[in-house]
Amino acid sequence: MISKLRFNLWQIVTGLTAALAAIPIFTILWYLPAGGLESWDHIWQNTLPPYLINTALLMVMVGILSAAIGVTSAWLVVAMDFPGRRLLSWLLILPLAAPAYIIAYIYTDFLAFSGPVQTALRSSFGLAFGEYWFPQIRSLPGAALMLSLVLYPYVYLLARTAFATQSLNQYQAARSLGAGPTQAFFRIVLPCARPAIAGGLALVLMETLADFGVAEYFAIPTFSTGIFRTWLAMGDKAAAMKLAAIMLLFVIILLWMESASRKGRVENSDGFSSVKNDRKLGLGGSILAISICSLPVIFGFLLPAAILLNYTIESGDPQGWEILSGYIFNSLSLSMIVSAIAVGLAILLVYAQRRASTSKTKAGIRIATLGYALPGALLAVGLLAPLGQFDQFLTGWAQEQLGYGGGLLLTGTSAILIYALVVRFLTVSFNSVNGGMARIPLSMDAAARSLGASPKRVVGAIHLPQLRASLAAGGALVFVDVLRELPATLILRPFNLETLATRVYRLASDERIAEASTSALLIVATGLIPVLILNQIGKGAERENS
């Protein structure tokens, strides 16, 4: 009877978490048929085509660029031997620390007509305005380049692990049969690594779909900017919900792509990383390899970080440290609260999966961890509609029954923002904790219980010591993701809440890049934490599978 009660308790926990996470999805689907065909005709004639075309084109361009950079650099650092290879293997992950919207702000100012690049160009060649052509950074290809510079590490990390753990015997057999290095790569290595590359590419496309900062700053109409503008600027809730519904279709396709990418993976014990790289490059090949691997690091992290540091030293945020410390406190406290809740819920879901692994539990966990695939703008509008009505009812009840005289209880505070961010990033903490728990066999629990250890003793003496690294990694990843999140924070934050991300956005929108540099540099520096964690996780996976 007790075991059955515990079993039902785990299912209840999973069901409640899934229900809370599913509210924005169900809300958007509920509003889908509202207004009938006439409203759909209005959206199609006035707003939908540019959002649809620009979003699709942006995803295609970012996908191609990210795949090219990530796969090429991963193959070079795994299979080739050239000076600086080990250093470059982890430097290539650094661009992931810089949010795309910060990179966009920096390069727009750096490459502008009055910026240092064009000024030096005119001075060197004696050119005047209109006498030379210079690429327009604030364009669709420019946005794709900005996003690719910071998103390619998703492909790089998974491709590097796939190449390092791939069967060396197959590659050597192809070479012994007369295939050249390039032919062996495209016919043997690349097809075997396809699932991992597709998984990384799916993450890149999800981040591209969710992007708001770059598209908004470059004035490119996409679904994220369209939802934001339709909801807040135009006040058309129904149209915003319909745009969110179409955006949800993109999310479903990407989720299917990510799930399908897991199929076909194979484990090998004779991976590339288990032996010394047998192809030592000559002088020309080494220079080319170093250049290919260095350029993404230089333009995706080192140059933007140097520009930010220079701006901060020269001018920086004019507001006093007391006000700036308030932005830092808001960002850190919000990040810590969300990461603590997300890790706590992740622990509950992981134990529910371990103790009551049924189809219902698995389905509930799958729904509960859909949040990371939901763009911030979509998540925000999906929560505002139902929670706004519930908040009005709750506040009215409190005023009548308890004499409450304040404003709205939820939407006027940070509560709804915390809720949305937990839903958004619960997947990150769950994957980290679940990965750590998967390395603890159930037989170890059974052995401890057979020796008289209580469940509490098993958790304290066996699970927690082995889960410390996973819990820390999950908390750190959620912490930095919250620190960088922009669209959900802009829509759902209280009027008196300013974070580092919103401060950067507000200043950059006014073309005050130098003033935004201080907050931006703090975000980039903090972003190095999960980058180092991801690098260690990738290295650990390579060692375990090689």
N, C-alpha and C positions, 0 to 999 in steps of 0.2 A: 504493500500500500504506500509506504514511504517513498520507495523508488519510483513508483508511478507518479506520485505527487511531484517529485523532483523533475521527472521527465516532462510533465505538463508545464512546470514552472519555466523550464528552459524554452519550451515552445512559446509560452506567453511572452517571455522577454524578447525572443526573436520576432514574434508577430507584432508587438508594440513598436519596436524599433523600425520594422519594415513599414508599418502603417504611417509613422511620422515621416519617414523618408519618401514615401510614395505620394504624399499630399500634393506637391507641385505637379507631378505627372498627371494625376487624376484630375486636378483642377484644369489643366490645359486641355486635356481630352474632353472634359465636360463642356468647355466653352467652344469646342471645335464646330458643332453644328449651329451655334447661335447666330441668328441673323439671316439664315438661309442663304440661297444662292446669290441674292442681290449684294450682300456684304462681301462675298467672295469675288464677285465681278468688280466691285469698287476697289478692293485690295489689288486685284490682278491688273487693273487698268492704271492705278496710281502709284503703287509702291512695290509690289512683289517682284516684277522682272529684274530691276537693278539689284535688289538684295540677293535674289537667286543666282544671277549671273556672276556678280562680284564675289559672293561667297564661294561658289564652285570654282571659279578661276583662281582665287586666292589659295584654296586648298590644293588644287592641282599643282600650282607653281611651287608652293611651300613643300609639298610632298616630293616633287622631283628634285629640288635643290637639297633638301635635307637628306634624302636617300643617297644622292650622289656624294655629298660631303661625308656623311656618316659611314657608308659602306667602304668607300675608297680609303679613308683614313684608318678604319678598323682593320682592313686587310693589310695595309702597310705596316702598322705597328705589331701585328700578330705574326705575319709570315715573312717579313723582310728584316734584314740586319743592317742597320745604318746608325751613324752617330746620333745620340740624343733620343733614340727610340723609346727608352723607358720613361724619360722625362716627358716626352710628348704624349705618351699613352695616358697619363693622368691630366696633363694640361688641357687636352682636348675636351675634357668634361667641364672646364671652368665657365664657358659661356652660359651654361645652365643656371649659373648664379645670378645672372642679370635679367630682370624682367624685360620682355620685348618692348614695352612702351617706353622704358627708360633709354634703351638703345635707339629707338626711333627719335626721341627728343634730342639726343646728343648728336646723331648724324645729320638731322635736319638743320640744326644750328651750325654744325661743323662744315657742311657742304653748301650752305646758303650763299647767295650772291655776295653778302657782306662778311661771310665766314673766312677763315684763314686759308682754305684751299683755293677758292676762286680768287681771293685777293692776291695770293702768291702767284697764281697763274697769270693774272692780268699784269702784275708788276714784272714778272719774268719775261713776258713776250710783248709787252707794250700794247695790250689789247684793251678795248673799251666795251661798254655794254652793247650787245647785239652783234659783236664781231666774232663770236665764237659760240660753239654749241657745248652745253654741259647737261648731263643727264638729270632729269627731274626726280629727286628722291621721293617727293610726296606724290606718289603714283601707285598703281596696283603692283607693278613689278618691284618698286621700291619697298612697299609693305611686305611683299613676299620675301625679299632679301633680308629685311630686318627680322622677320619671324624665323627664317631659316638659320640665321646666325646664332640664335639662342636655343632653337629646338632640335637641331641636328644631333645633339648628344643623346637623345632618346634612341635614335637609330644606332648611333655609334656604340653605345653601351651594350645593347642586345646583340648587335652584329659582332662586336669584339668577343663577347662570351661565346657566341655560336661558332665563330672561326677558331677560337682557342680550344674548344672542346670537340671540334669536328675530327672525324677519322683521318689521320695522316696517311694511313695505308692506301685509301682510295685515291688521294692526290698523287702519291708516289707511283701507284700503279698506272695512272693516266700518263704521268711523265715518262715512265719506262716504255710505254706503248707509242711514244713519239709525239705526244701532245705537248705543245709549248706551254709556258707558264700562264699566258693569257687565256689560251684555249682551255686548259685544265681548270682555271678559275671559273670561267663562264659555264662550262659543261658539268663540272663536278662540285666545286666548292659553293658557288652561289645558289644552285638549286637546293642543296642540303641546308643552307642557312636561311632559305626563304621564310619559314615560319617565324623565326626570330626577327628578321627584318620587317616582315609584315606587321608583327606586334608592335615594334617601335614606331613604324609608320602610322599605325592606328592612333598611338598616343600623340604623335605630332599633329595629325589631322584634328583630333579632339581639341587640342590646345589652340589650333588655328581657328576652329569654329567658335571657340569660346572667347577669342580675342576681342577686346573692346578698345583698349588704349591706343594701339597702333592705327586701327581703322578709323577711330574717331579723330585722332590728331591729323591723319592724312586725308580726312574728309572723304573716305570711301564708304558708300552705303552697303553695309552687310547686315546680316540678321541681328547680330548683337547691337550694333548702333541703331538699327531700325526699331528694335523692341524698346530700347532706351528712349529714343526720340518720340516714338508713337505714344508710349505710356506717360512720360513726364512732360514733354514739350507740347504735344498735341492733345493730351488728355483722353485719347481714344483707347479705352481699356479693351474693348472687344477686338479691335484690329490688332492690338499688341498681343492678345492671347492667340489669335489666329496665326500671326507670324511665329509665335513661340511653338505652336503646334507643328508648323512646317519644319522649324528648326529641330524639333523633337524627332522627326523622321530622319534627318541627317544623323542624329545621335544614335538612333536604332541601327542604322546601316553601319556606322562605325563600330558599334558594340558587336554586331554580327561579324564584322571583319576581324575584330580583335579576338573573338572567340574562335573563329575559323583558323586564325593564324597559329593557334596552339596545336593544331593537328599536324601530324607528320614529324614531330620532334623525335629524334633518336639520341640515345646515350652511347658514348664511345669512351674507351679507356686509353686510346692512343692519340689524344688530341695534339694539335700543333703546339700548345703551350707546354707539353710534357717533354719536348725535345728542344735542343738549341736550333734557332732559325738557320736553315741550311743554305739560304740564298743571300749571300753577302753582296750588297750593292757596291758598284764602283763609285768613283768620284761624281760622275754626272748623274747616275741614278740616285746617289745619296742626297745630292743637292736638290734634285727634283722631289724626292720623298720628303725631305725636311721642309721644303717650300709648301708642298700640298698640305702637310699636317700643321704647319705653323700659321698659315694664313687665317684659318678659321679661329684660332686662338687669339691672334693679334687683333683681328677686326671684330670678333665676337666678345672679347673680354678685356685684353690688355689696353688697347687704344681707348675704348670707352671709359675704363677705370681711370686711366691717366688723365683724360679730359675732365672727368668729374673731380678728381683730386685737385687738378689745376684750378678749376672754377671755384672749388671750395676754399682753397688757400687764398686766391685773389679777391673773392667777394663773398660767396656763400649766402646763406639765408640772413637777411638783414634783421630779422626778429631776434630779440635777446634770447639767451640760453634758457631763461625761465619759461618762455612760451614754447620754444623748441623742445624742451624737456617734457612739456605737457603732451606734445604730439608723440614723442618717443614712449611716454608712459601709456598713452592710449593704445598704441600699436602693440607694445609688449604685453600689456595686461589682456587685451583682446586675444592675442595669439596664445597666451598661456592658458586662458580659460577654455578656449576652443580645443586646444591640443589635449588638455586634461580630460575634458568630456569625451572627445573622440577616442582617446586611448582607453578610457574606462569602458565605453560602449563596445570597443573592439574586443576587449578582454571578455566581456559578457557573450558576445557573438561567437568568439573562438571556443569558449567553454560549452556554449550551447551546441555547436557543431561537434565537439568532442564527446559530449555526454549524451546527446540525443540526435544522432545523425540520421534523420529521416528525410523523405522527399519534401515534406512541409518545411522542415527547418532549413534545408538547403535553398528552397525557393524563397523563404523569408530573408535569408542572408543575402541572396542575389539581389533582391529588391532593395534591401537596406544599403547595399554597397553600390548602387547605381549612381550615387550623387556626383562622383568625380567626372562622370561622362556628361553631366548637365552643366552647360555654360552658366556663368554667374547671372547674366541678364535673364535667362530663361527661368532659373531657379527663383530669382527675386520676384518676378511677376507672377509665377506660379504659387508663391506663398502669400503675396500681398492681398490677393483677392479673397481667399477664404479666411485668413487670419485677421484681415481688416474688419470683416463682418463679425467674426467671433469677438474681436477686441471691443467693438462698439457695444455688443451685448453684455460682455463681461464688465466693462466700465459702467454701463447703465445700471447693471445689477448692484455693483459696488456703491454707486451713488445713492441708490434707493435703500439698500439694506444696511450699508455700513457707514453711510454719510461721507463717502469719499469725495473730495473736492478737486482732485487733480485732473490731469489730462488722460489720454489713452494709456492703458496699462502695458500694452505690448509694443504697438507700433510707434509709441512715443519714446521708447527706451531702446537699449541695446539688445534686449532679449530676443527679438525677432532676427536681428543680425547674427547673433550667436547661434541661434537655431539653424539659420540658413547655412552658415559656414560649417557647422558640425555635419549637416547633411551632405554638403559639398565635399568635405575632406575625410569623412569616415572611412572611405575606401582605402585611403593612404595608410591610415593607422591599422586597419584590419589586415591588409596584405602583409604589413611588417610583422604584426603579432602572430598572424596565422603561419607565416613562414618560419618563425621561431618555434611555434608549437609543433609544427610538422616534423621537426627534428627530434622531438621527444616521443619515443615509441609508447604505445599503450601498454606494452608488456612491462615497462618500467613502473607504470602506475599499479598494474596488477601485482607485481612483485612486492612493492611497498605496502599495499593493502594486505597481502597475505602475511606479511610480517607484523601486522597489527597497527600500521599507521592509519590515522584518520584522514579523511579527505582534506581537512585543513592542513594537516602535517605534510601531506603529499604536495600541496600547492606551495607551502612555505619552504620545504626542504629540497624539493626536486624542480618544480616548475619555475618559480621566481628566479633562482640563480641562473637558470639556463635561458630565461626570457629577458634578462636585464638589457642585453644589447638590442634585442628586437623592440622592446618597449621604448628605450631611449631613441632608437632610430625612427620609430613611428611618431613619437612626440616631436622630435626635431623637424621631421619632414612636414608635419601638419603646421608646426609653429611658423616656418618660413613661408609656406603656401598662404597662410592667413595674412602674414605680414605684407605679401605682394598682391593679394586679391584686390581687384579694383571695381568691376561693375556691380557686384552684389553689395559691396560696401557703400558705393555711391548712392545706390537706390534705397537701401534699407537702413542706413545709419541715422541716428538722431541728428538734429540740426546743430547741436553743440559738440558733436564728436568729429574731431579731425585727426586722421592718422597720417603716418609718413606717406603712404600710397596716395591718399586723397590730397595731401599737401603738394606732392610732386605733380599730380594731375592738374590741380588748380593753377599752379604757377606756370607749368608748361603750356597750358591752354592760353595763358596770357603772354606767351613768348618770353617768359622770364626764366630761361634755362639756367643761367648762372645762379639765381636765387634758389632754384629747385635742386641744385647739385648736392647740397648738404644732406637733405633727406634721401635723395637718390643714392648717394654713396653709402649711407647707413643701410639701406635695403640691400644693395649689392654685396656689401661686406657680410651681412647676416646670411645672405644666400649661399655663401661659401660653406656653411655648416652642412646642409644636406648633400652638397656636391661631394664633399670628402666622404660622407657616409655612403653615398651611392658608389663611389669608386671602390671603397673597401668591400661593399657587398658584391660588386662585380668581380673583384679580384678573388674573393672567397669562393664564388661560384665556379670560377675557372679552376681554382686549385682542387675543389671537390670533384669536379668532373674530368680532370685531366690525369 
